[in-house]
Amino acid sequence: MRCEKCGTQNPPNFTFCICCNAKLELLDENTNGYLVCSECGGYYELQDGENPEDFTECECGGQLVFYWYKEEFME
């Protein structure tokens, strides 16, 4: 969730911004995060019980980068 005051992207279900400590508007966003390949740009939405550290690299061999929200890597 992006802070309206400073624009920092915060993890889901946080009530205060990790950067400026402003109160966040809680939205009904249920996400476990996304892994995005730095080479091919493909992405995978993590499922319940999956951890980003469980995945070492993309099928193409590229490095996977973790994002909480799809908007972070689509921008």
Secondary structure, DSSP 4 states (H G I P E B T S, - for coil): -B-TTT--B--TT-SB-TTT-PBP---------EEEETTT--EEEPPTT--GGG----TTSPPEEEESSHHHHH-
